[in-house]
Amino acid sequence: MKTTADVVAEALKKEGIDYVFGFPGGEVTTLMDAFRRAGIKFILTKHETTASFMADAYGEITGKPGVCLATVGPGATNMLTGVANAYLDRAPVIAITGQLPTDIYETAVHQQLDLKSIYGPVTKWCATINSENAGSVINKAIHMAKAERPGPVYIEFPSNVAGQEVKGEVCSAESVKYNLPGIFGSAYQGLNEVVEAILNSKSPVILAGLDAVRSPGADRSLVRLAEKLHIPVVVPPKAKGIIPEDHPLFVGVIEMLGDKVVRDFVHKADLTINIGYDVTELDKPWGMSVKTIHISSVPNTEQFYPAEIEIIGDIKTILDILIEELPEGTKWDQKQVDETKKELYRLITPHVEGLAPYRVVEIIREIAPRETIATADVGAHKFLTGQMWKTYSPKTFFMSNGLSSMGYSFPAAMAAKLLNPDRPVIAFVGDGGLGMYLGEIETAVRCSIPVILVVLCDKALSLIKMNQERKGIPAFGTEFTNPDFVKVAEAFGAKGYKVETEKQVRDAIEKALKSDVITLIEAVVNPQAYRI
């Protein structure tokens, strides 16, 4: 007998999904057993939000849906934050929760929540699965999650449905076709206008974003286009690495620390070439009055910026055509780009007493291998790390940016390490963010996920505290105490080091890079360096 749970597990396995992340309740144990029998590993986390953050990162890295699982009631509501994060950061995710049995749902009171209404605003699609629609629902969920722009979908699983025998024919993923939004033809209208606009411009700037990261090979084509005409490139944080950050034409990361320098440079442009530029990452107004070209896999529907020319289709293909059509040239003097980068570095590296947080990031980047994957949490250090950590290829730097949720970096790092066991993975997190997810050190130890956890400690929510300072109000409700993080790590079976000097940072990261268990580096920093 093939059950509804079997159909879901087999479809996910066929898609190549090897992990499900979650915290179960009795309502989903039958489904969990189907995962086990299908050969899908279940990663038990300490909290449902961790599971959805891990699914989010899994989806971003692989392009396949990350799957997270929770039970009814509080399990479902706890998981919502990571799903909302996936929605705004365009990560393919399938969120599955239990639901009350169908025979009592309408009259029950205990844990009775309309979960589809709760998940609806932060997902692309919601469905209730049953024994008759199981194949169609799970296959549509897979397709919907991956379709441009990617995002989360939600499936509620009534507890009496998982073990029911499937009725009727079960369609395979290949035979289920949907007319999904975001699928466009390959007729690229307007390419001649783009070529003409670039040729006529004197100081164009490329703004490359998240949509381009998802286009295989677009990073190499983007670099070739920039090099052919010597056009500088600016990126938002989730597109870090689409051009190596030691490339002469890389300028900086917009909306991170030192943003004014980067924006002032962009404002010198007479044309912006927006390549896969997803405005979900942008918090500040566009503020540009120059001609703009929109090149992406999806139309410029948000109208966050006006675009005189839109080219919609496969981003790499469009770039390759432009490279072929455009003659070589030099749009910018390299000295202008170099001076901007020097000004940016001077601004974000002020001298302070003690250990500056930027030196922690800088020293670790100097020592860690080029292929290291890094994640950054939310807080004052987010803006520093987003600008300071040099990234050399796409999908090697991750942060919660659309939602900007604290607690993201540790779970995301664990997912990245599971998928890249031979590469170092480093999570930068503030002591406030780590306090939310401290128990996940046990998850990393139990599941043998040897990430490096760099905790920037200043005993305050520094980003919020600085906001209070700017408003001229006293610090209130933004300071706290910390446990001995090193002892906590050791109690869980991890390694821990406390660092207060640059030499100690060097020694600790060199040891951590050789460790086969999770290592926590507690860096006691002077938060004054954030105040530039």
N, C-alpha and C positions, 0 to 999 in steps of 0.2 A: 504493500500500500504506500502510495506517495502522498505525503501530507503537504499542507500549505507551507509549513516551515521548511520542508525539504525543497520545495520549488524555489523559495527565496534564497536558501543557502546555495543551491546548485547554480542559480543564475549569477550570484555574486562570485562564486568560484570560477565560473566560466569567463567572467569579465576579467579575471586575473587578480581579484581582491584577496589578499592573504591575511588581512587583519580586520578584526572588529574591536572597537574600543568601547568600554562601557562599565557600568555599575548596575548589576541586575536586581530584579525583584522576582517574586514567585511567578508573576504574570508572563515573564519572558524566558523561563528556563527551558521550555520545550524548543523554542527557537534557538537558544544557545546550544542545545544538544545537536540540533541539525547543523549548526556551524561546525561543531566538533567532528561530526561524521563526514562532513564535506571537506575537511582538511583546512578549515579556516581557523587561525589562532585567535583566541579571545584574550585581550589585554585588559585585565581588571585594574581599574584606576581607583583612587581614593574618593573621587568626586565626579559627578556626571559632566561638569563643565570641562574638566581635564579631558574627558573622553571626546567631547565635541571639538575641543581645540586640537587634539591629536588627529582626529578625522579631517579637520580643516587642513592641517599641514600635509597630511598624507595626500589629500586631493590636489593641493597646489603642486606638490613635488611630482606626483605620478601622472596627473591628468585623468586618473581614474577616480571614481567616487570614493571618498573616505567614508567609512560606515561607523556610526556611533549608536549605542543601544542603551536605553534606560527603561525603567518601569513606569507605572502610572503615577498620577499625582505629583508629588514633589520630585520624583526622579525625572519626569518629563519637564517640569518647570526649571529644574536645576540645569538641564542640558541646553536650555534655550540660548544662553549667552554665546556659546561657541557656534551655534547655528546662525545666530545673527551676525557674528563675525564673518563666517563663511559667505553670508549673503552680500555683505558690503565689500569683502575682499575677493569676491568672484572665485570661490573655491568649490569644486564639485563635491557635494556631501549628500549621503543618504542618512537621514536621522530617523531611527525607528524607536517607537516607544510601545509599551503595552497599553492596553485600554480595558475598561471593564467588559465583562462578557456581554455579548449582544442581547442575551435574553433578559438581562436586568438593567441594561444601560439607561433606559428611559425612566426607570423608577428608582434607581439607586441614588443615594446621597453621599455615602462615604467615598472620598477621592473622585467624585464625579466632576470632571472638567471637560469642557468642549475644547479638546486639544488642537483640533484642526483650526479653530478660530484663533487660538493662541499662536500657533506656528505660521498661520497663513501670511501675516504681514512680512515675515522674514524668510520666506521660502518661495521658490518658483512654482511649486505645485504641492498639493496635499491630497492624500488618499487614505481610505479605509480599506484594508485588504480582507478578502474572504476566500472561501474555498472555490468559488467560481471565477474570480477575477485575478487570482494570485499571479499567474504567468504574465498577463498583460500589465498589471500594476508594477511589478518589480522591473520588467523590461523597460516600460515607459520611464520609470524612476531613474534608471541608469542613463537612458538617452537624454532625459530632461536635465539631469545634473551636469552632463558634459557639454550640452549644446551652448553655443555662444549667446550671451556671455554665461559662463558656467556659474553654478550656484547650488544651494542646498534644496533638497526636496524632503518632504516629511511623509512617513507612513505610520499610521496607527494600527496596532495589531491586537484586536480583542483577544483576551486570554483563552477563550474557548475555541478560537479559530485555528491556532497554530497546529494542533494535532488532528484537525479534520482532514479527511481524505479529499484530495482535489477532484473536482467534478469537471468533466469535459476535457477537451484537448488543451494541452499546455503548449503555447507557442514558444519557440526559441527566440533569443534576442535578434537573430538575423532576420526572422520573418515578420517582426513587428516594426512597422514604419510609422513615423509621426511627422507631421508637418510642423516642425518646431521653429519658434522664432529665432532669428539670428543666422539663418542659413541663406546665403546669397549666391547669386550667379557669378560667373567669372568674366563678365563683360565690364571692363574697367573704363567707364566713361570719364572723360576729363583729364586723361593723362597728358595730352598735349598742353592743356592749360597749366598743369603742374610744372611741366618742363619749362614753359615760358615764364612762369612766375619765379622759378628758381634762378633762371638765367638773368632775369631783369633785376633781381635783388642784389644788394651790395653787402648786406650783413645778415644773412639768414641764420636762425638757430634751430636745431632739432630738439624737440621735446619728445622723449621716448617713454612709453608707459607700459602698464601691466598687460594690455591686450597683445602687445608685441612679444612679450615674454612667452606667451602661450603658442606663438607661431613658430614651429620648428625651423631652426636655421635663420630666423629673422635677425638674430643678434649679429651674425656674421655679415649679412647683407647690409644691415644698418651701419656697421663700422666701415664697410667698403664704400657706401654712399658718402658718409662723412669724410672719409679720406680723399675721395675723388675730387671733392670741391672744397676741402678743408673747412668744413662746417662744424662748429663746436656743438657738444651734446650736453643737455641737462636732463636729469631723470628725477622722478619721485622715488620714495624709498623702496617700494615693492618692485621696482624695475632696476634696482641696483645690480650691476653685473652685466647688463645687456650690452654695455661697452666696458671693457676692463678699466678700472678706476686709476690705473697708472698710464692709461693712454693719453697722449698729449692733448687730444681734443675733448677729453672729459673735463667738464667745468665743476660740477658739484651736484648736490642733491637738494631739490627745492623743498621748502617747508620743514627743513631740519635746522640744526643750530647754524647760525650765520646766514639765515635765509635772506636777509636784506642784501648781502653781497651777491648772492646768486640771482635774486630778482633784479637787482640793478643791472647786472650783466644782460639778462634776457631783455630788459627794456631798451637796450641799445640796438636790438634787432629791428630790421625793417620787414621781416617775414618770419613767422614761426611755422615750422613743418612738424605738425603733431602726429607722431607715428604710434598708433596704438595707445594714445594718451587717455587713460581712464580717469575721469575727474572725480571718481569716488575717493581718491586719495587726497584731494585738495580741500583745504579748509578756508583759505583766504580767497577773496574775489579775484577774478581773472586780471582785470586792471590793464589790459593791453588794447591798444587801438590800431595795431598793425594788421596787415593781411595775414590770414591764417589758412593753412591747408590741413584738412583732416583726412588721414590715411588710417583705416582701421578695418576690422572684421565686422563692425557694427556701425550704423549711422550715428551722427552727432545729435542724438535725440534729447540729451539733457540740456543742450544749448547753454551750457556753462560758459562757453566761449563761442563767438560767432565764427563760422568757417565759410569763406568765400568759395572754396572748392572742397568737395568731398569725394574720396575714392574709397569704395567699399569692396572688400574681397579678401583674398589671402594676402597677408601683409608681406611675407617674404617674396611672393611672386610680383607684387606691385613694386617693391624696392628693386628687385632684379631688373625689371623693365626700365625703371628710372636710371639705374646705373648704366644700362646699355645706351639709353637715349641721351644722357647728359655728357657734355664734353668735360674734360678735366679743367680745374680752375682753382683759384685761391681766394676764398671769400673773406677770410679773416687773417690778420697778422697774428702769428703765434704768440708774439710778445703780449698782446692784449689778453689772451687766454691765460698765459703764465702769470701775469700780474694779478689777475683776478683770483687765481688759485692761491697765490702767496698771500694776498690780502685776506682771503677766507681763512687760511690756516692761522695767520696771526690773530685774527679775531677770536677764534674758537679755542685758542690755547693760551689763556692768560696765566701769568705767574701767580701762584697761591702758595701759602705755607702748607707743609705736609704733602700728602699724596693726592695729586689732582686726578679726578676720574678720567680725564682724557688721556693721561699717561698710562693708566691701567689698560685702556683699550689699545692705545698705540703700541705699548710694549708687547702685549699679547699678539697683536697683528704681526709685529716684526718676527716673532718666534714661531708662531703657528704656521703650518704648511700653507701654501698658496690655495690648495683645494679645500681648506677648512670651511665648514658650514657654520654660520652664526645666526642666532636669533636674538632679538632685542625685545624687552618688555616695555611697558608704558610707564612714563614718568619723566623726570628731567633727563635721565640718562638715555631715554629713547632718542631725543633730538641730537644728543652728542654722538651716540653710537651710529645713528643713521647717517651722519655726516663723516665721522672719523674712521669707521671700520671700512677698510678697502676691500671691495668685492670685485672679483675678476671674471665671473661667469654667471649667467642667469640661474635662478633657483638655488642660490647658495647663501642667501640672506633673507630672513623672514621676520616680519613684525606685524602686529595687529595695527592697521592704520585706518581703515575705513571706520571701524567701530572704536578703535583705540582702547582695548580692554586690558586692564592689568591682569597679570597672571598667565598671559599667553605664552611667554618665551620658553618656560620650562617644559610644558607639554609639547610644544612644537618641536623643541630640540629632541625630545624622546622619540617622536615620530620620525624625524629626520635621521636619527641614528639607527633606528630599526631598518630604514630603507638604505642607509649608507654605512654599513658596519665597519668598513675599512677606512673611513674618513673621520678626522676629528670633528666633533660637533660641540660648539660652545654656546651656552645661553647666558646672556647678560640680563641681570634682573636687579631691581632695587630691593632693599630690605622690606619695604612695604608690600611689594608684589609677592615676594617669596613667602611672607607671612600668610598669604592666602592659600598657598599650595605646598607648604612645607612637608606635609605628609607624603607627597608624591616622591620624596627621596626613597621611601620604602618601595614604591612601584619600580623605580629605576634599578634598585638593588635586586629585588625579587625577579625581575624580568631580564636581568643582565643587560642593561642599557647604559654603558659607561660614558655618559655625557660629562662635559665640564661645566659646572655651574659657577659663574662669577657673580658674586653678590656685592653690589656697590652700596656700602652701609653708611648712612649719615643720620639714622634715627629720626627721619622726618619724611613726610610727603613733600619733597622739596619743590616740585612743580606747583603744587597748590599753595605752599608757603610763600613762594615768590609772587604768586598772584595776589596774596594778601599784602605783601610788601608794596607792590605796585599801586595798590588801592589805598595805602597809608593806614591799614588796619593791623592790629597786633596779631602775631601768630596765635592761633587758637584752634585746637582740634586737629593739628597736623603734625604733632610730635609724639613719639612713642619710645618704648624701650625694646631691646632685642634680647633673645636668648643667646647663649654661647653657640653660634651656628656650627662651629667646628665640632663641639661635643655632640650636638644634635646629629650631625652627619655621621659621626663615628658610632653613635648609638644605633643608627639604622644599618650599620655595616658599610658605610661609605668612607672615603678619605676626606680629610679637611685640613685646610691651611688658613691661618690668619695672616694678612699682609698689611703692613703700614708704610713700607718703603718701596722704592722702585726695584731695588735688588731682590727684596722678598717676592715681589710680583714675578720677576724673571725666574727665580728658583721654583716657585710654586707652579707656574705654567709648564716649565720643563718637566717637572715630576708628573703633573696631571696628564700631559700628552703621552706618557709611558704607562699610565695606569689602565688596568683592565676592569676597574669598577668606577662608578660615578665619583667625581671629585668636586668638592665644594671649596671655592676660594673666597674667603671673607675679606673683602678689601675695604679698609676703613679710609674713607675719602673725605676731602674738604669740599663741601657743596658750593663754596663760593665761586668755584670755577664755572658753574652753570650760569652765573649772573654776568652775562656779557652785554 
